[in-house]
Structure formats: structure tokens, C-alpha cells
Amino acid sequence: MKPNNFNYVRAESVDHVLSCLAEHGENARILAGGQSLIAMMNFRLVEPAYLIDISGLDELKEIKTNGNSVEISAAVTQAKVIAAADVNEHLSLLVDALPNVGHFQTRAKGTFCGSIAHSDPSSEQPLCFAILGGEAVLKSNRGERVLAASEFQTGMLATAREDDELLTSVRLPKQNPSAGHAFEEITRRQGDFAIVAIAVIADGENIRIGVGGVAGKPEVRDWDGLADSDIDDALNALAWELGDNEDIHASAKYRRQMVRRVGRRVIEEARKCRS
Ligand SMILES: Cc1cc2nc3c(=O)[nH]c(=O)nc-3n(C[C@H](O)[C@H](O)[C@H](O)COP(=O)(O)OP(=O)(O)OC[C@H]3O[C@@H](n4cnc5c(N)ncnc54)[C@H](O)[C@@H]3O)c2cc1C
């Protein structure tokens, strides 16, 4: 299918984007990499009257380190994130997880922030955003607000962003260099969305586990001082807590089993990498 008619706006600056959103917000969509939006428009799942293209805005192409966090602006592609020196130094979980996002062609266009705004529960990026405890920076003509990942992510393809707001960047706290981390996902084919994705950060006696692809949004739990003999029980309880979502890709029972099995493996891997 082809998309319905729309007006295309090539943004000239962030201020220009904010005025367009103030005027047309309810009927507009931001076009970042287009790797999710264009497919949705072709299927007529969304029919925006205005597309505001931010992909040419140099002011949104920065990755910068501010104190304890790394800030990724809205037009930075996934490929640029994987290659960035700041990310390689401080956010090695992203370097492990992002090569699983689609294919190198889609990563060359798709943006990190676009995926956070899209909020697909099977996507690797919202999972990393949640487990790292990131923040979403939202701007509108009304001002700026900063939301923690747990406030921003509200459900499947749903966020706390208002129609007139642009997600200008995402801030991610630097990982503790002595903590270990690991990431693994189950997919039918390389490059597919995750049926189940698990990330773990093992910091001292704390295990932080994040699970994507099972519930409506990524779920994160902190387990402090959990004995090795209690890990299987904790994973089993988590698998049941995440609900009964099933689809053409996998049953709820299969997903629960992957949370237990893959979860165990990823925890062991992350613990091995602690220094
Ligand atoms: C073949 C293929 C395979 C893929 N496989 C995977 C995969 O395995 N894992 C995965 O995570 N993704 C996958 N994707 C999706 C890809 O990662 C997208 O790039 C990503 O989901 C959205 O980023 P984008 O920049 O393309 O956003 P767009 O498609 O441009 O936008 C997506 C949505 O977010 C909104 N939006 C974008 N940026 C902003 C902003 N700054 N402020 C406010 N709203 C905004 C848009 O209006 C739209 O509603 C795949 C895509 C393709 C085509």
C-alpha cells in the first residue's frame, strides 16, 4: 500500500520543529530515520497530515559527555552510536546490544532516539534506556522537561510525550567500569525484533536485570545480594510477573521459558565480567 497524502516539512532548526508541533502537533509526526514510521504509514496504521523531517538538523546530530552521562541527540543514527568513542568508553552495553537492531542498512538511517520515541517493547534500545536508567529530554514551545525512563515509557508504542513535544535527546548515565554486563536476545533470524531480549548489569552484589519483548514495555528489576541458589526462583517469579503476552512469534509459555533459561545465562555472563 501507499501512504495517504501528507505535507512534508523539512525542518530548518529545532525552533522551527517546535513551532510546527505547536501548530499541528496532533496531526503531525516527526520523521527521524523513517525506519518504523514509513512502514506504518504505508500500512496506513498512522496517517499524519504533516511529516516534520529532523534528519538534516546538524544541531541534533551530537553525542556529548556531560559529567556522569552521555547525551545522544535526536538525529544521531544507530550506526553512529555504535561507532562513537564516548559510547564505546562509557556505554559498552549499547555497543553489545545495538548490532542486533535490524541490519546495517536500517542502522545507517534509524536513530537511537527515534526508537525510544517509538517505544516498541521488542526493541533493544528502549530496553537499554530502561536498564541504564536514562532520561528523555523533551522540548516544546511551553518549555523543557526531563523524564526518567520509567516515567517516559508508558506501554506498547506509548510514551509520556505530548503531541507538541520533540524528544531532543536521551541521556544515559555512564556505566560503572567495574560492573559486568551482558546482553542476549532470541530472534527467528538475525536482524529481527527480539522475541525475548535480556540485559543484565552485575555491580558488586547487585544484579539489575532488564527484559524486553515479553511485557508491554521493558521491565527492570534490582536483586540485591541474591544467593546463587535463589537465582532460578527469582527468574521464575519474574517470568510469571511479566504476564501472558503471546503472538504469532511465540507463546507465553515459550517466553517464560526463555526468561528463565536465557536470564540465567546472561546473569552468569555479566557476573563473570565484573572486575
Ligand atoms: C527491516 C527492519 C528491521 C528492523 N529491525 C529492528 C530490530 O531488530 N530492532 C529494533 O529495535 N528496531 C528495528 N527496526 C526499526 C528501527 O530500529 C527504527 O529505526 C526505529 O524503531 C525508529 O527509528 P527511526 O529513526 O527510524 O524513527 P522513525 O521511523 O522516523 O519514527 C518512529 C516513531 O517515532 C517518532 N519519533 C522519531 N523521532 C522522534 C523525536 N525525536 N521526537 C518525537 N518523536 C519522534 C516518529 O514520529 C514515529 O512515530 C527495524 C526496521 C526495519 C526497516
The ligand as an SDF file (V2000), in Angstrom:
LIG
                    3D

 53 58  0  0  0  0  0  0  0  0999 V2000
   13.9310   -4.2910    8.1740 C   0  0  0  0  0  0  0  0  0  0  0  0
   13.8950   -3.6180    9.5070 C   0  0  0  0  0  0  0  0  0  0  0  0
   14.3000   -4.3210   10.6400 C   0  0  0  0  0  0  0  0  0  0  0  0
   14.2650   -3.7100   11.8770 C   0  0  0  0  0  0  0  0  0  0  0  0
   14.6820   -4.4350   12.9600 N   0  0  0  0  0  0  0  0  0  0  0  0
   14.7120   -3.8370   14.1660 C   0  0  0  0  0  0  0  0  0  0  0  0
   15.1900   -4.5460   15.3160 C   0  0  0  0  0  0  0  0  0  0  0  0
   15.6130   -5.6940   15.2590 O   0  0  0  0  0  0  0  0  0  0  0  0
   15.1780   -3.8870   16.5000 N   0  0  0  0  0  0  0  0  0  0  0  0
   14.7420   -2.5870   16.6200 C   0  0  0  0  0  0  0  0  0  0  0  0
   14.7770   -2.0310   17.6980 O   0  0  0  0  0  0  0  0  0  0  0  0
   14.2910   -1.9060   15.5570 N   0  0  0  0  0  0  0  0  0  0  0  0
   14.2710   -2.4890   14.3440 C   0  0  0  0  0  0  0  0  0  0  0  0
   13.8160   -1.7830   13.2770 N   0  0  0  0  0  0  0  0  0  0  0  0
   13.2820   -0.3980   13.4840 C   0  0  0  0  0  0  0  0  0  0  0  0
   14.4190    0.6040   13.5050 C   0  0  0  0  0  0  0  0  0  0  0  0
   15.2910    0.4070   14.5950 O   0  0  0  0  0  0  0  0  0  0  0  0
   13.9110    2.0510   13.5870 C   0  0  0  0  0  0  0  0  0  0  0  0
   14.9870    2.8000   13.1610 O   0  0  0  0  0  0  0  0  0  0  0  0
   13.4810    2.6050   14.9220 C   0  0  0  0  0  0  0  0  0  0  0  0
   12.4610    1.8380   15.5040 O   0  0  0  0  0  0  0  0  0  0  0  0
   12.8890    4.0070   14.7660 C   0  0  0  0  0  0  0  0  0  0  0  0
   13.8810    4.9340   14.4910 O   0  0  0  0  0  0  0  0  0  0  0  0
   13.7230    5.9260   13.2810 P   0  0  0  0  0  0  0  0  0  0  0  0
   14.7790    6.9660   13.4710 O   0  0  0  0  0  0  0  0  0  0  0  0
   13.7220    5.2080   12.0070 O   0  0  0  0  0  0  0  0  0  0  0  0
   12.3100    6.6030   13.6040 O   0  0  0  0  0  0  0  0  0  0  0  0
   11.0800    6.9270   12.6510 P   0  0  0  0  0  0  0  0  0  0  0  0
   10.6570    5.7050   11.9270 O   0  0  0  0  0  0  0  0  0  0  0  0
   11.3770    8.1210   11.8470 O   0  0  0  0  0  0  0  0  0  0  0  0
    9.9990    7.3050   13.7770 O   0  0  0  0  0  0  0  0  0  0  0  0
    9.4080    6.3210   14.6050 C   0  0  0  0  0  0  0  0  0  0  0  0
    8.3650    6.9990   15.5130 C   0  0  0  0  0  0  0  0  0  0  0  0
    8.9930    7.8170   16.4870 O   0  0  0  0  0  0  0  0  0  0  0  0
    8.6090    9.1990   16.3080 C   0  0  0  0  0  0  0  0  0  0  0  0
    9.8310    9.9940   16.5100 N   0  0  0  0  0  0  0  0  0  0  0  0
   11.0410    9.7620   15.9530 C   0  0  0  0  0  0  0  0  0  0  0  0
   11.9460   10.6160   16.4320 N   0  0  0  0  0  0  0  0  0  0  0  0
   11.2910   11.4430   17.2970 C   0  0  0  0  0  0  0  0  0  0  0  0
   11.6950   12.5300   18.1280 C   0  0  0  0  0  0  0  0  0  0  0  0
   12.9610   12.9280   18.1720 N   0  0  0  0  0  0  0  0  0  0  0  0
   10.7630   13.1340   18.8890 N   0  0  0  0  0  0  0  0  0  0  0  0
    9.4670   12.7070   18.8710 C   0  0  0  0  0  0  0  0  0  0  0  0
    9.0270   11.6700   18.1200 N   0  0  0  0  0  0  0  0  0  0  0  0
    9.9350   11.0390   17.3490 C   0  0  0  0  0  0  0  0  0  0  0  0
    8.0640    9.2970   14.8930 C   0  0  0  0  0  0  0  0  0  0  0  0
    7.1610   10.3600   14.7430 O   0  0  0  0  0  0  0  0  0  0  0  0
    7.4050    7.9360   14.7470 C   0  0  0  0  0  0  0  0  0  0  0  0
    6.1550    7.9390   15.3930 O   0  0  0  0  0  0  0  0  0  0  0  0
   13.8310   -2.3610   12.0080 C   0  0  0  0  0  0  0  0  0  0  0  0
   13.4290   -1.6430   10.8790 C   0  0  0  0  0  0  0  0  0  0  0  0
   13.4600   -2.2610    9.6330 C   0  0  0  0  0  0  0  0  0  0  0  0
   13.0270   -1.4810    8.4270 C   0  0  0  0  0  0  0  0  0  0  0  0
  1  2  1  0
  2  3  1  0
  2 52  2  0
  3  4  2  0
  4  5  1  0
  4 50  1  0
  5  6  2  0
  6  7  1  0
  6 13  1  0
  7  8  2  0
  7  9  1  0
  9 10  1  0
 10 11  2  0
 10 12  1  0
 12 13  2  0
 13 14  1  0
 14 15  1  0
 14 50  1  0
 15 16  1  0
 16 17  1  0
 16 18  1  0
 18 19  1  0
 18 20  1  0
 20 21  1  0
 20 22  1  0
 22 23  1  0
 23 24  1  0
 24 25  2  0
 24 26  1  0
 24 27  1  0
 27 28  1  0
 28 29  2  0
 28 30  1  0
 28 31  1  0
 31 32  1  0
 32 33  1  0
 33 34  1  0
 33 48  1  0
 34 35  1  0
 35 36  1  0
 35 46  1  0
 36 37  1  0
 36 45  1  0
 37 38  2  0
 38 39  1  0
 39 40  1  0
 39 45  2  0
 40 41  1  0
 40 42  2  0
 42 43  1  0
 43 44  2  0
 44 45  1  0
 46 47  1  0
 46 48  1  0
 48 49  1  0
 50 51  2  0
 51 52  1  0
 52 53  1  0
M  END
$$$$
